[in-house]
Amino acid sequence: MDGTSIYFLIFGALTIVGGIIGYVKAGSLPSIIAGAITGILLLVAGWILPTNRTVGLAMALIVSLLLAAQFVPKVIRTGKMMPAGLMSILSVIGIVVAIVAWLKK
């Protein structure tokens, strides 16, 4: 398992945990649903990367782009580091990691 897989597995787990925290703290059902769906997709991407690099990278890149599209404008608008800032940083790193891994394949 390489660093790319590990990153997306950790990113997926943090996304799920973030969704759970959003639900517990604010009662936000959309947070837990979106966190679970995107987190599971990132976990699957990280898990299949060693055996099916193209599909894993494509899935990780698409989910990272979607999360960045959601959270980067939010952190710019609100200036809040939690959760928008953290998710923005993780998403942008995910985009960079996926592109670099794609170029290396």
N, C-alpha and C positions, 0 to 999 in steps of 0.2 A: 504494500500500500504506500503510495507516494504522498508528498505534501499536499497536492491538489485534492486528493480524496479526503485526507484528514481535515483540510480547511472546510470543505463543504459538509462533512459530517458534523463538525463543531458548529458551523453556521446554522445548519438545520436544527440541531439540538437547542441552540440559543434562541432561534426563532420560535420554536414550540414553547420554550420556557417563557419567552416574552409574551406570547399570546395568553398563556395561563395567568401570568402576572397581571396583564391588562384586564382579564376577566375578574380576577380576585379583587383587585384594587378599585376598578371602576364599574364592574358589572357589565363589561363590554362583550357582548356575544360576538360581534364582528371580529374583535381581537382574537378570541380563542379559535374561531373558525378559520380566519385568514392565517393565523400563526400555525395552526395545525396543518392546513393544506400546504402552505409554502414550505414549512419545516419538513414535512414528510417528503415533499418533492426534492428538497435539497438533500435529505438523507438518502433517498433512492439514487439520486445523481452521484453522490459520493460513494455509495456502495457499488454501483455498476461501473464506475470509472475504470477500475483495473481490467475488466473484461470487455466492456463496450465503450471505449473512450469517446467516440463521436456522439453517441446518444447521451452519455453522461455529461459531457461538456456542453452540449446544446441545451439540455434540460437545466443545468446549473446556470448557464448564461442567461437564458430566458427568465428564470425565476429571479436572478439577481437584478436584471434590468427592470422587471416589474416592481420589485421591492424598492429599487432606487427611484423609480418614477413616482412611487407613493411617498417615500420618506424624505428625499432630498428637498422637494419644494416645501414640505411641512417644516423641516428644520430651518430653512431659510426664512419662512414666514414667522415661526414662533421663537426660534433661537433656543429651543429646549433640547438638552442633550439626551434626556430620557423620555420616551424611547426613540424619538425621531433621529437624534444625532447619532446614537449608537447604530441603529439600523441603517442609516445613510452610509456610515463608514464601512460597516460590514458588507453592504450591498456593492459599494464602489470597489472595495477590495475583491469581492466575488467576481465582478465584471473583469477586473484586471487579471486576476488569477486564471479565469476561464480563457481569456484571449491569449495570454502568454502560453498556457498549456496547449491551446489549439495550434498556435504557431510552432510549437516545439514538436507536435505530433508528426 
